Amino acid sequence: MKSYRHVQIQLSFNKNEPIYQQIKAYIINEIVRGRLLPGALLPGSRVLAQQLRVNRNTVMLVYDQLIASGWLTSHYKSGTRVSDSMPSGHTGPPGQDNPPKQPLQIPFRHVNISLPPSNPSGNYDIIFDDGLPDLKLIPVAEITRECRRLVQQDDQRTIYNNNSERGNEYLLQEINAMLNNDRGLAVTTENICITQGGQMALYLTAQTLLSPGDHVAVEQPGYQPAWQAFAMAGAQLHYIHSDEQGINLDELESLCQQTPLKALYITPHHQYPTTSTLSVEKRQQLLALSEQYNFMIIEDDYDHEYHFHTHHIPLAGMPHADNVIYIGSVMHTLPISFVCGPADFIKSLAAYRSIVNREGDPVLQQAVANLMIAGDIRKHIHNTRYVYMKRLDLAHNIIHSVFAGQAHYTRPQGGLAIWLQLYKQVESEHLLQKMQSAGVNVVNPLSYYNPKYSHAPGLRLGYASMDETGIIKGLGKLAKVIQQL
């Protein structure tokens, strides 16, 4: 889509060349260096003449010559624009040499992080995401209506006056009530800091807790964006095996006996990506290890609200959980998460937050607080939990009938994805190529493992965002691809 905003043209004239030649060279140079992009709208001749304080005929002469040479185009009621491509044979302004730009010599921190694309490219008939909710079920109307009401009220200062360095005070109170009443924690608002999404919560936690050289244990397979946040803080990562029973505590204790562990990152409610739920007994053992070896537990409870059967209290809500930093979300589809921990730790984390995101999103936070007070968020979670449970029932029945002998599968107790552990040893690239040929997209299995992993991969299949027809069709096509490997 072409813009209808004029580009800015500013130049100072010298006395050695004709003015029209200087304007012409300036426009060509700006096109070549990439500031004036194809389709960019130039000011009208009268406007530009007034801006540059030159005769309008001078500007018209420049435009005519640039149009004739192919640099610009002009159409009735469309104005004068930069051509879609530079004239043939031109790589720079006439009469000027264009040596290649020298690379930046000032040192800086090189960051190279590979993440799977959020929107897969290619022609896919079926897309299995990473465990996203159904976007059609998001209460967009209620959230939009409340945000609109807030921005249209007479005194908007109250929205900003309710903000502290840890977030909106009303939302902090609602999160506090949710944690204490629903999840078993015993905290106050001083223990909570609101963030814009779970990744910000992980990054701020890493920056606050870790120093270069600290040792951090993570689950494998696991959540690579968290690993990257810890690595950016200078941590050395240790990968602890996790399966359908959860994290291997014997392996973790062996590491603690050899290494001064600073922290463990864990997803005990619905382990990412295997979906397993850590038993109460293993949770108690883990808390005991944390006390014995003096390391912090970073508990990522990314979709606590979608547990379908037995209710599990988070690690942070159990006795002897003083060493737990708890990360969660208000609602899985909203960019509002929080970090809960010791008050002094949260105070420092909030200081980091004020550096990278001082303004926050006060309108959305106040709107969500109001919806929580009114009970709308709880109602939405209750209704969608029922929908997702039915979709999981359907996926569970299909997997048992079409994947027999092809993959190991255990029905998850909750979450928005299922985990298939393939029996066959297959290269991930080969698997993805076969999937693409069949019109099926899955998340690259390598995104869950460290680079040295060499065993049969697992597949994380988000089912919640698909309707019944998509689940039936998608799992059927996936089974055929796996059978042909």
N, C-alpha and C positions, 0 to 999 in steps of 0.2 A: 504494500500500500504506500503510495507516494504521500509525502508530507506536504502540508499547505503552510508550513512555517518557513519564512524567509531565512536564508543563511546570513550571517553577519560578515560584512566586508569592511575591513578597516586597513588603511595603508597611509603611509606618509610619502609625499612626493619629493623627488629631487629635481634639480635644475638641469641635469645633463641629458635627459631623455624627454621626448614628447609625453604628455600626460596620458594620452590614450594608450601609448605603448606600455607604460608602466601598469596601467589597470589591466591590460590584456595579459601581460606576463604574470601579474599577481594571480589572476584567476586560474591560469594554466598551471602555475606552480602549486596552488592549493588543491587542484584536482589531482595532480600527479602525486603529491605527498599524502593524499588520502583523507584530507579534511573535508573537501567537497565531494560527497559520495554521489554515485549515479542516481539521477532522479531528484537531486537536491534543487529546491526552488530558489532562484536568485531574486533579489529585489527588482521591482519594475524600474525602467530607465529613469523615470521622474524621481522616484524615491531615492535611488542610488546617487543620482546627480545632486540631490539636496544633501545627502549624507556626506558625500565627498567634496561638496562645494565646487562642482565643476559644471560646465555647460551640459545640458541634457543631450545635445547632439554628439558630444564626446562619448557618452555612455552608449548611445545608440550605435555609433560607429564600432565600438568595441564588441558589442553583442552581435552585430551583423557579421563581423569578421570571424568571431569564434563559432558562430552558427555555420558559416560557410566552410570553415575548416574542420567541422565535426566535433568540436569540443562541447558545444551547447546545442540544444534543440528548442524550438519555440512552436507552440500550438495555440490556436484560438481559445481563449478563456482558460488556458492551462498555464500560461506564463512561460518564462524562460527558465529552462532546467539544464542540469548537467547531463550530458549524453550517457546512455547506458554503457558505452565502452569508449575508450580513448581512440583517437584517430589512428589509422594504420601507420606503423612505422615510428610512432611517437612513444618514447619511454620517459621523456622528461621535457622540461621547458626548452624551447629553441635556444641554441647557443649556450646552454649551460651543461656542465659535466655533472653527473650524478654518481659519485663514488658510493659504494656500499657503506651503509651506516656501521660504524664500529660498535662492537658489543659493549654493553655497560661494564665499566671497569671497577665500579664501587661494589664491594662485596655485600652480599645479603644472604638471608637464609633461603636455601632452595627447598621448596616443598613439592613433593610429587606423590599424590595420593590417587590410587586407582579405585574408583567406585563403580558398581554396576549402574548402567543408565536407568533413570527413573521411568523413562518412556522408551520401551524397546523399539528399535528401528527395524523395519521389515514388514512383510505382509503376513500377519499372523491371524489365524482363525480363532485360536484359543490363547489367552494370556493368563498364566498362573503367576500372580504377583507374590510378594514376600510375606503376605499376611495382612493385607490392608482391609479395612472395613468397606462396606458397600456405600459408595458416595451418594447414592440415591436416597439413603436412609438418614443422612445428616440433617439435623433440624435447621436447615439454612434459613427458612422463613422466620423462625423464632429468634435466631441470633441476629439476623439482619434487622428485624423490626426493633429489637431492643437497642442495637447500636444506633439506628436512626433516631430513636426517641431520645437517646442520650445526647447526641450531637445537636439536636434541635431544641433542647431545653434552654430556658432563658439564661441560667447561670452555669456555664460549662466549667467554671473554675473549681467547682466541687469535685469534679472527676479527677483533676490533677492534684487537688489538695488531699485527696484520700490516698495518694501514693507515698510509699516510703522507699528506702533503698532496697527493700526486699520485695516490693510489689504492692499491688492494691490492697489496702487494709481489709476491706470487706471480703475480698477473695481469699486472703490469708486466713481469715476467720472461718470461712466455709471449708477450706482445705483442712484446717485444723480439726474442725468438727467431723469431717469425713474420716480423717486418719484415726481419731480417737474413738469414734462411734462405730465405724464400719471395719476398720483394719487393725484394731487392737493396740495402736500406739498410745503412749502417754506423753504428749508433747504440748507445747504452747506455740503461738505464732512466732516467737523468737527463735524457734528451731526450724523455721521454714523460709525458703527463698524461692520465688516464682521465676521461671525462665521461659524463654520463647522456644519451646520444643525440647525433646529429650536429648538431642545432640549438644545443645548449649549446656544443658545440665551436666552432661558427661565431661565436656570440655572444661567448664568452670570447676568441677570437682577435681579433675586432674591437675589443673593449674594451682588450686589451693592446697591440695594434699601432697603432691609429689615434688620431689627435687631431682635434678639430674643424677642418674646412677641408682635411684631407688628400684627395688625389685617388686614387680607386680605379677601375680598369677592370674591367668584368664582361662576360661573354659575352651576346649577344642573338641568338636566344632563350636564356633562362637561368633560373636558380633564384631566384625572387623572395624567398623567406625569407632567403637570404643577403644579397641587396641590402638588405633591411630591417634586418638586423643591422649592416651597414656604415653605413647612413643613421642609425641610432640612435646610432652612435659619432661622428656629425658629419661623415661623409665626403661628398664630392661624387662622384657616380657618372658614369662615362663608358661608353657602351654600344658594344662592339666586335662587329661582325657575325661570326656563326659559322654554318657550313653543313656539308655532308657531309664536307668536308675538314678541319673543325675551325676554330679561331679564325683570323681574318684578321690575319696578322702584319704585313703592310704597313700596315694601318690602325692597329694597335697602335703600330708604330714612329713613324708620323706623329704620334700623340697624344703619345708620349714626347718628340718634338722640340719640341712646343709647351707641354707641361704637365709640371711636376715630379711624376711619378707615384709614389705611395707603395706601391701594391700592385696586383696583378692576381689576381682570383679566377677559377679555371678548373677544369673537370671533364674532363681529357684522356682518361681511360680509357674512359668511356662518357659523352660529352657530354650534359649535361642541358639540354633535353629531346630533342635530335635523335639521340642514341645513337651518334654517330660517334666513332671512335677516332683520336686524334691520332698521326700517323706519327712514327717515330723521328727523321727529319730535321727535322720541324717542332718537335719537343721540344728538339732540340739548338739550333735557332735561337732558340727562346724563352728557353732558359737563357742564351744569349749576350746577348740583349737585356736580360735582367735584370741581368747583370753590367755591361753597357755603360751602362745608364741608372739603375742602382742602385735598383731596386724589388724588393719582396718578392713572391714567387709563393705564393698560398694554393691549394694543390692539394687538391681535394675528391675523394677516391677512394671514393665512397659505396658501391659494390658491386663492389669489385675481384675478389672470389672467383668471380663469375659471368662469366668470360670463357671462350668455348667453343673457341677455336682457338689462334692465335698468342699466346704469352705476352708481355706488355708489362711492362717494368720501369717503375715510377712515375717521374715527374720527380725525386722526392726520392732515388731510388736511382741516378741517373745522375751521371757526373762533373760537377763545377762546379755542384753543386746546393746550395751554401751558403745561397742566398737563398730556399729553399723551406720553407714550413710545410706539413706533410702531415697531412691529416685523413682518418681511416678508421674502420672498424668491425670488431669481432671477428666478428660474424655479423649478416647483414642484418636478421634478425628480433628481435635483442636490443637493449635500450636501453643498450648499452655501446659507446661510441665512444672515440676518443683523438685527441689532438693531439701531433704529433711535430715538434720544431724545435730550434734552438740552446738549450743548457742554461740560459742566463741568461733567455731569452725564456720557456721553460717554467716556470722558477721564478716569474716574475712572473704568468704565466697561472694557475699553481696557487694563488697568493695570491688572485687574483680568484675562483677556484673555491671557495676556503674561505669566502668572504664569502657567496656565493649558494647553496652546497650543501655545507656543512661536513661533514654526516654521510655523504653519499653513500649507497651501498647495499652495505655490506660483505658481507652474506650472499650476495647474487647474484654479486658480483665473485669471492668465494672459490669459489662453486659453479662458475662458468664457468672459473676457473683450473684447478680440479680436473678438469673435463671436457676442457679443452685438454690437460692433462698425460696424461690417459688415452687421448687420441686420438678421443674421441667427437665433438668439434666438427668436426675434419677429416673424419671419416667422414660426418657429416651433410652437409657442404658438397659432398663428392664425390658422394654419392647424389642430392642435389637438383640439382646441376649437370647430371647426365645427364637427369633428368626435364624440366628447363627447356629443355635443348637440343632434345629431341624435340618439345616444344610449340612452340618457335620454328620448327622445320622445318615443322610443320603450318601455322602461321600464314603462313610465307613462301610456301608453295605456294598457299594460298588467295588471298593478296593478288595474286599474279601472274596468277591466273585471273579474279578478279572486279573488280579496281580498275584495269584497263588503261584508260588515257586519262582517269582521274579524279584520280589523285594520283601524285606521284613518291615512290618508295620505294627505299631501299638496305638490304639485309640487314645488320643490326648484327653486329659480331664478338662481342658479349656484352651483358650487361644483361638486365633483366626487362621491357623495353618495346620497342615499335617506333614509328617516326615516319613519318607520312604527311604529305607536303607537298601540300596541295590545289592543283590548277591553277586552280580557280574563285575569283574574288574574292567572298567572301561575308561578311556581317556575322556576328560570333560569336553574337549573341543569336538571330538567325534560324536559324543552324545548330543551336544548342542546343534551340530550340523544336521544330524538325523531329525532332531526335533523341529528345526527350522524348515526342513524339507516337507515335514508333515503339517506345517502351519501351526506348530505349538511352541509357545515361548515359556521357558522356565528360567529362574535365576541361576546364574552360573554357579555350580556347586563349589568351585574353588574359592568363592567369596566367603566361605565359612571356615576355611582351613588355613593353616600356616603353609608357607611355600614348600616345606619338606614333606607334606602329607602325601602318601603314595598308595593308600588302600582304596577300596571301592567307595565311590562318593555317595552321599545322600542327597535327596531332592526335597526341598522345602516347597510345598504347594499351598499357596493361599487359596482358600475356598470361599471365604466370607463375601468377597466382592462379586461372586458369580451367582446367577440364578440357577434354578434346578436344571434347566435345559443345558446351560453352560457346563455345569458340573458333570452331568451324564456324558455329554459329548466330549468334554475335555479329558476326563479320566479314561474314556474308551480309546481315544486316539493315542493318549500317552501309553497305555498298556500295549498297543500294537507296536509302537516304536520300540519299547523296551524288549518285547519278545523277539524283534528282528535284529537286535544287537549281536 
